[in-house]
Amino acid sequence: MSPTDAAHRLVEVSGAEALYLLEGSSSGRLVYPHRGAPALRPAAHVLAHGHLVVRAPVPGAALRQGGAPVAYHVDAWPTAAGKGAGWSLTVSGPAELLTDRDEVAHYRRTLTGWIHGPHDTLVRLLPQSVTGFRLSPAGPRP
């Protein structure tokens, strides 16, 4: 590697920037408790009224207890050619199943589901922690 090759460094993003990145994306991964261990599923999301609404193939029983702690992870990485900067963020907090018929109908229309059937679940997450970092070029090495 030559001294002019671009290395990368991790730069922590503020909560406001993390929410901006989250709002500009549409899919991620929901991490939730399942049979005593963390489980991870692909998901679609939207940030609405201070909450993160997530549609994921999750057994509803895993989140039946209101306020179950979950995490949601979203990222975007440079292309294979290494162009551009990447970022990664995690939102965590209590979650609850959406049960209001009108709300459920709205989000089923506006959020793409991964599967249809009994495990096509809508979850509302109240972000209590939003953390993330940006992968940025570090510039030339000395």
Number of C-alpha atoms within 10 A of each C-alpha: 7 7 10 10 12 15 14 14 13 15 13 16 18 13 15 11 15 23 20 12 19 24 14 11 16 16 21 21 20 27 20 21 15 14 8 7 9 12 15 18 15 18 26 21 28 20 18 10 7 10 15 21 23 30 27 28 22 24 13 17 10 14 21 12 12 10 15 16 17 21 21 25 21 21 18 15 14 12 10 6 6 10 10 11 14 18 20 20 22 20 23 20 18 16 25 20 22 18 11 9 8 10 12 16 11 11 18 15 10 12 19 16 20 15 13 10 7 10 15 17 23 26 22 21 26 19 19 10 11 21 18 22 19 20 19 16 17 12 13 11 11 5
